[in-house]
Amino acid sequence: MDSIKKQKEKYLVEYLNEIYELDHSFVDLFYPIAIIGLYSLYECDELLPDEFIPFEYEEMEIFETIKLVKEFLSEIDYNYLDKFNNALNDGTFDIFHIDNLNENRYQDPINIEQGEFKGINLPIYYKISDGASIVHEFFHYINNGKNSMSKSVFTELISFYMELRYYLFLNKKGYSIKNYYKDIYEILVDIIKNSANSVCYTGIILDTYHNTGCINKENIKFIDKNDEISNENIEDLIEFSESEDFLQDIYDFENFASYLLGGILAINLINEPILNDIKIKYINENFENLSINEIFDLLGFDINNPIPFIYNCRKIISKIEGVIYEDNSNIRSNWSR
C-alpha cells in the first residue's frame, strides 16, 4: 500500500512539475476553476434533467450540410474555407456515416496514433446538427499544431463558440432557432453534469497537493478558503484522492477545465456575436502568444468572480425550455424537473 502511495505521489509531482514548466499561471488556476465548478453545480444542476436524452434534430443531406459549412466558414474568414477544402480533399478530415464505424474509425473524432495527430474521423447522422459537429472539430483541427498552455484551456472555447455561431448562421438562412437553443442546452448538460463535478473535486485536490505536498485531514483545512467545500466534502475529498480513478482524473483535469470554461464562456459570448466574432478570431490566430490572463481580460472574464457568467447560464436554461418545448408540454414535463 505504501509503495502505491509513493508511486501516486511521484506521478502527481511529475504532473505538477510538467504543468509548472509550461505555464505557471495554470497551476494558480486549480482552485479558482474548482470554485467555478462548484458554483456551476449549485446554480445550474437542479435545473437540468437527471437523465438527458439527446434531441432529435431535423434531417439534412450531407451535401447540403457541407455546402452550408463552407458558406459559414467563408463568412467568418475565407482562409478557413481554404483550409477546410484542403482537409477534405486530402482526407485529413474524414466524414463518414455512423453505421460505418469500425475498428479503423475512432469514436473520438481526433485521430492520434502514438502521440502524432493523424486527422479527424467524424461520424455524421444526416441531421442538421452534423454541420455544427463539423465546425466544432474543424477548429480543433486547425489549432492542433499550436503549442501553448492557453491552447489546452481555450481550444474548447473556440470550438464551442463557432459551433453556436454556425446555428445562428443557419437561423439567418431560415432554419429554426430551436436548433440553436437545443445545442446550448446539450452543451450545458454536458459541462454541468460531467466537467463541473470533476473539476470541483480534482481542482481542489490539485490545489491542496500543490500547496501542502499531500492530502490528509490536517492539511486539507487549506481549502477553508471556501467553507462550503471543506465542511461538506472533506471526507469525500480524502476518499477521492485515494481512489483508483484519482490519477486518471488528475491527468484529465485540463480537459475538464477546458470544457467547463469553454462552454460557459461561449454561451455568454455568443450573445454579442458581432463583437465577439472578432475577439474569438483574434484569439484563435494568436493564442500561442497570449497568456491565459490576457485572454480572460480580452473576454472581460474575471476568473475570481464567475457568478455573472454562471448566473447567465442559469437564466438561459429557463429560457431554453420555453423555446424548445413551447408546442409540446407533455415532453417538457417529462424532461424537466
C-alpha positions as CSV (number, residue, x, y, z in Angstrom):
1,M,0.0,0.0,0.0
2,D,2.8,2.4,0.9
3,S,4.5,1.7,-2.5
4,I,1.3,2.5,-4.3
5,K,1.0,5.7,-2.3
6,K,4.6,6.7,-3.1
7,Q,4.1,5.9,-6.8
8,K,0.9,8.0,-6.8
9,E,2.7,10.9,-5.2
10,K,5.5,10.6,-7.7
11,Y,3.1,10.8,-10.6
12,L,1.5,13.9,-9.0
13,V,4.8,15.6,-8.6
14,E,5.8,14.9,-12.2
15,Y,2.4,16.1,-13.4
16,L,2.6,19.4,-11.4
17,N,6.2,20.0,-12.5
18,E,5.3,19.5,-16.1
19,I,2.4,22.0,-15.9
20,Y,4.6,24.4,-14.0
21,E,7.2,24.4,-16.7
22,L,4.6,25.1,-19.4
23,D,2.7,27.9,-17.7
24,H,2.9,28.9,-14.0
25,S,-0.4,30.7,-14.3
26,F,-2.3,27.4,-14.9
27,V,-1.1,26.0,-11.6
28,D,-2.6,29.1,-10.0
29,L,-6.0,28.3,-11.7
30,F,-6.5,24.9,-10.0
31,Y,-8.5,26.4,-7.1
32,P,-10.5,29.2,-9.0
33,I,-11.5,26.7,-11.7
34,A,-12.7,24.3,-8.9
35,I,-14.8,27.1,-7.4
36,I,-16.3,27.7,-10.9
37,G,-17.2,24.1,-11.0
38,L,-18.8,24.3,-7.6
39,Y,-20.8,27.4,-8.3
40,S,-21.9,25.9,-11.7
41,L,-23.3,22.8,-9.8
42,Y,-25.1,24.9,-7.2
43,E,-26.6,27.3,-9.7
44,C,-27.5,25.1,-12.6
45,D,-27.6,21.4,-11.7
46,E,-31.1,21.4,-10.2
47,L,-32.5,22.9,-13.5
48,L,-31.1,20.2,-15.7
49,P,-32.6,16.7,-16.2
50,D,-31.0,13.7,-14.3
51,E,-31.2,11.6,-17.4
52,F,-30.7,13.5,-20.6
53,I,-31.9,12.1,-23.9
54,P,-30.2,13.9,-26.9
55,F,-32.6,15.9,-29.1
56,E,-33.8,14.8,-32.5
57,Y,-32.6,17.4,-34.9
58,E,-34.2,17.7,-38.3
59,E,-32.8,15.7,-41.2
60,M,-30.4,17.2,-43.7
61,E,-28.4,15.6,-46.5
62,I,-24.6,15.7,-46.1
63,F,-24.2,17.6,-49.4
64,E,-26.4,20.4,-48.1
65,T,-24.5,20.3,-44.8
66,I,-21.1,20.7,-46.5
67,K,-22.4,23.5,-48.7
68,L,-23.7,25.4,-45.6
69,V,-20.5,24.8,-43.6
70,K,-18.4,26.2,-46.5
71,E,-20.6,29.2,-46.7
72,F,-20.4,29.8,-43.0
73,L,-16.6,29.5,-42.9
74,S,-16.2,31.9,-45.8
75,E,-18.3,34.5,-43.9
76,I,-16.0,34.2,-40.9
77,D,-12.7,34.1,-42.8
78,Y,-12.0,32.9,-46.3
79,N,-8.8,31.4,-45.1
80,Y,-10.8,29.0,-43.0
81,L,-12.7,27.8,-46.1
82,D,-9.4,27.1,-47.9
83,K,-8.1,25.0,-45.0
84,F,-11.4,23.1,-44.8
85,N,-11.4,22.4,-48.6
86,N,-7.8,21.2,-48.4
87,A,-8.5,18.9,-45.4
88,L,-11.5,17.4,-47.2
89,N,-9.6,16.8,-50.4
90,D,-6.5,15.2,-48.9
91,G,-8.5,13.0,-46.5
92,T,-7.3,14.6,-43.3
93,F,-10.9,15.5,-42.4
94,D,-12.8,12.2,-43.0
95,I,-16.6,12.3,-42.8
96,F,-18.5,9.0,-42.7
97,H,-21.9,7.6,-41.7
98,I,-22.2,6.4,-38.2
99,D,-23.2,2.9,-39.4
100,N,-19.7,2.5,-40.9
101,L,-17.9,2.9,-37.6
102,N,-15.4,0.0,-37.2
103,E,-12.1,-0.8,-35.8
104,N,-10.4,1.6,-38.2
105,R,-12.5,4.5,-37.2
106,Y,-12.5,6.3,-33.9
107,Q,-15.3,7.2,-31.6
108,D,-13.1,10.1,-30.5
109,P,-13.1,12.3,-33.7
110,I,-9.5,13.4,-33.2
111,N,-7.3,10.6,-34.5
112,I,-4.0,10.4,-32.7
113,E,-1.6,7.5,-33.2
114,Q,1.4,7.1,-30.9
115,G,1.2,10.8,-29.9
116,E,1.0,12.0,-33.5
117,F,-2.0,13.8,-34.9
118,K,-3.4,11.9,-37.9
119,G,-6.6,13.8,-38.7
120,I,-10.3,14.0,-37.9
121,N,-12.6,11.0,-38.3
122,L,-16.1,12.4,-37.8
123,P,-19.3,10.3,-37.9
124,I,-22.4,12.0,-39.3
125,Y,-26.1,11.2,-38.8
126,Y,-27.7,13.1,-41.8
127,K,-29.0,15.7,-39.3
128,I,-28.8,19.4,-39.2
129,S,-26.5,19.0,-36.2
130,D,-23.9,17.4,-38.4
131,G,-22.8,20.9,-39.6
132,A,-22.2,22.1,-36.1
133,S,-20.1,19.0,-35.3
134,I,-18.0,19.5,-38.4
135,V,-17.4,23.2,-37.5
136,H,-16.5,22.2,-33.9
137,E,-14.0,19.6,-34.9
138,F,-12.6,21.7,-37.8
139,F,-11.5,24.4,-35.3
140,H,-9.8,21.7,-33.2
141,Y,-8.1,20.5,-36.4
142,I,-6.7,23.9,-37.4
143,N,-5.5,24.5,-33.8
144,N,-3.9,21.1,-33.3
145,G,-0.4,22.2,-34.4
146,K,-0.3,25.1,-32.0
147,N,1.6,24.6,-28.8
148,S,0.8,26.7,-25.7
149,M,-0.8,26.3,-22.3
150,S,-3.5,28.7,-23.4
151,K,-4.4,26.1,-26.1
152,S,-5.4,23.4,-23.6
153,V,-7.6,25.9,-21.7
154,F,-9.2,27.7,-24.6
155,T,-9.4,25.4,-27.6
156,E,-12.9,24.2,-26.5
157,L,-14.0,27.8,-26.1
158,I,-13.2,28.5,-29.8
159,S,-14.9,25.3,-31.0
160,F,-18.0,25.8,-28.8
161,Y,-18.3,29.4,-29.9
162,M,-18.0,28.6,-33.6
163,E,-20.5,25.7,-33.2
164,L,-23.1,28.0,-31.7
165,R,-22.2,30.7,-34.2
166,Y,-23.0,28.2,-37.0
167,Y,-26.5,27.7,-35.6
168,L,-27.0,31.5,-35.7
169,F,-25.9,31.4,-39.3
170,L,-28.5,28.7,-40.0
171,N,-31.2,30.8,-38.4
172,K,-30.2,33.7,-40.6
173,K,-30.6,31.3,-43.6
174,G,-34.2,30.5,-42.5
175,Y,-33.7,27.4,-40.3
176,S,-35.4,27.2,-36.9
177,I,-33.8,29.0,-33.9
178,K,-34.8,25.9,-31.9
179,N,-31.7,24.1,-33.3
180,Y,-29.5,26.8,-31.6
181,Y,-31.2,26.5,-28.2
182,K,-31.1,22.7,-28.3
183,D,-27.4,22.9,-28.8
184,I,-26.8,25.3,-26.0
185,Y,-28.9,23.0,-23.7
186,E,-26.9,20.0,-24.7
187,I,-23.6,21.9,-24.0
188,L,-24.9,22.9,-20.6
189,V,-26.0,19.4,-19.7
190,D,-22.5,18.1,-20.7
191,I,-20.4,20.7,-18.9
192,I,-22.5,20.8,-15.7
193,K,-23.2,17.0,-15.3
194,N,-19.7,15.9,-16.3
195,S,-17.0,18.6,-16.3
196,A,-18.2,20.8,-13.4
197,N,-18.4,17.9,-11.0
198,S,-15.0,16.5,-11.9
199,V,-13.3,20.0,-11.9
200,C,-14.8,20.8,-8.5
201,Y,-13.1,17.8,-6.8
202,T,-10.0,17.4,-8.9
203,G,-9.1,21.1,-8.9
204,I,-9.3,21.4,-5.2
205,I,-7.2,18.2,-4.7
206,L,-4.6,19.5,-7.0
207,D,-4.6,22.9,-5.4
208,T,-4.2,21.4,-1.9
209,Y,-1.5,19.0,-3.0
210,H,0.4,21.7,-4.8
211,N,0.5,23.9,-1.7
212,T,0.9,21.3,1.0
213,G,2.5,18.3,-0.5
214,C,-0.1,15.7,0.4
215,I,-3.8,15.1,1.2
216,N,-4.9,14.4,4.8
217,K,-7.4,15.7,7.4
218,E,-4.9,18.1,8.8
219,N,-3.7,19.9,5.7
220,I,-7.0,19.7,3.8
221,K,-8.0,22.7,6.0
222,F,-6.1,24.6,3.4
223,I,-9.3,24.6,1.4
224,D,-11.1,26.6,4.1
225,K,-10.8,29.4,1.5
226,N,-14.4,28.2,0.8
227,D,-16.2,26.8,3.9
228,E,-18.9,25.1,1.8
229,I,-16.3,22.8,0.2
230,S,-14.3,21.9,3.3
231,N,-17.2,21.4,5.7
232,E,-19.5,19.4,3.3
233,N,-16.9,17.5,1.3
234,I,-13.9,16.8,3.4
235,E,-14.4,13.1,3.7
236,D,-15.3,12.8,0.0
237,L,-12.2,14.7,-1.0
238,I,-9.9,12.5,1.0
239,E,-11.6,9.3,-0.3
240,F,-11.5,10.7,-3.8
241,S,-7.7,11.4,-3.5
242,E,-7.2,7.8,-2.5
243,S,-9.3,6.2,-5.2
244,E,-8.1,4.2,-8.2
245,D,-9.6,6.8,-10.6
246,F,-7.8,9.7,-9.0
247,L,-4.7,9.7,-11.2
248,Q,-6.7,9.4,-14.4
249,D,-8.9,12.4,-13.2
250,I,-5.7,14.3,-12.5
251,Y,-4.4,13.8,-16.0
252,D,-7.8,14.7,-17.4
253,F,-8.1,18.0,-15.4
254,E,-7.0,20.2,-18.3
255,N,-9.7,18.6,-20.5
256,F,-12.4,19.1,-17.8
257,A,-11.3,22.7,-17.2
258,S,-11.3,23.4,-20.9
259,Y,-14.9,22.1,-21.3
260,L,-16.2,23.9,-18.3
261,L,-14.6,27.3,-19.0
262,G,-15.1,26.9,-22.8
263,G,-18.8,26.1,-22.5
264,I,-19.6,28.8,-20.0
265,L,-17.7,31.5,-21.9
266,A,-19.0,30.5,-25.3
267,I,-22.6,30.6,-24.1
268,N,-22.1,34.1,-22.7
269,L,-20.1,35.5,-25.6
270,I,-22.5,34.3,-28.3
271,N,-25.0,36.9,-27.1
272,E,-22.9,39.5,-28.8
273,P,-21.7,37.8,-32.0
274,I,-20.7,40.8,-34.0
275,L,-18.2,42.0,-31.4
276,N,-17.1,38.5,-30.2
277,D,-16.6,37.1,-33.7
278,I,-13.7,39.5,-33.9
279,K,-12.4,38.6,-30.4
280,I,-12.6,34.8,-31.0
281,K,-11.0,35.0,-34.4
282,Y,-8.2,37.1,-32.8
283,I,-7.7,34.5,-30.0
284,N,-7.8,31.7,-32.5
285,E,-5.0,33.1,-34.5
286,N,-2.8,34.5,-31.7
287,F,-3.3,32.4,-28.5
288,E,0.2,30.9,-28.9
289,N,1.4,34.4,-27.9
290,L,-1.3,35.2,-25.4
291,S,-1.2,34.3,-21.7
292,I,-4.3,32.8,-20.0
293,N,-4.9,36.0,-18.1
294,E,-4.6,38.1,-21.3
295,I,-7.3,36.1,-22.9
296,F,-9.5,36.4,-19.8
297,D,-9.0,40.2,-19.9
298,L,-9.9,40.3,-23.6
299,L,-13.1,38.4,-23.0
300,G,-14.0,40.5,-19.9
301,F,-14.0,37.4,-17.6
302,D,-12.8,37.6,-14.0
303,I,-12.0,34.1,-13.0
304,N,-12.3,35.1,-9.3
305,N,-15.8,36.4,-9.9
306,P,-17.6,34.0,-12.3
307,I,-21.0,34.4,-10.8
308,P,-22.4,36.8,-13.5
309,F,-21.4,34.3,-16.3
310,I,-22.7,31.2,-14.4
311,Y,-26.0,33.0,-13.4
312,N,-26.5,34.0,-17.1
313,C,-26.2,30.2,-17.9
314,R,-28.9,29.6,-15.3
315,K,-31.2,32.2,-16.9
316,I,-30.6,30.7,-20.3
317,I,-31.6,27.2,-19.1
318,S,-35.0,28.6,-18.1
319,K,-35.4,30.4,-21.4
320,I,-34.4,27.4,-23.5
321,E,-37.1,25.2,-22.2
322,G,-39.7,27.7,-23.1
323,V,-38.4,27.9,-26.7
324,I,-37.8,24.2,-27.3
325,Y,-41.0,22.8,-25.7
326,E,-43.4,25.6,-26.5
327,D,-45.5,23.3,-28.6
328,N,-45.2,20.1,-26.6
329,S,-46.0,20.4,-22.9
330,N,-46.0,16.7,-22.4
331,I,-42.4,16.3,-23.5
332,R,-41.4,19.3,-21.5
333,S,-42.9,17.9,-18.3
334,N,-41.0,14.6,-18.8
335,W,-37.6,16.3,-19.4
336,S,-37.6,19.0,-16.8
337,R,-38.0,18.8,-13.0
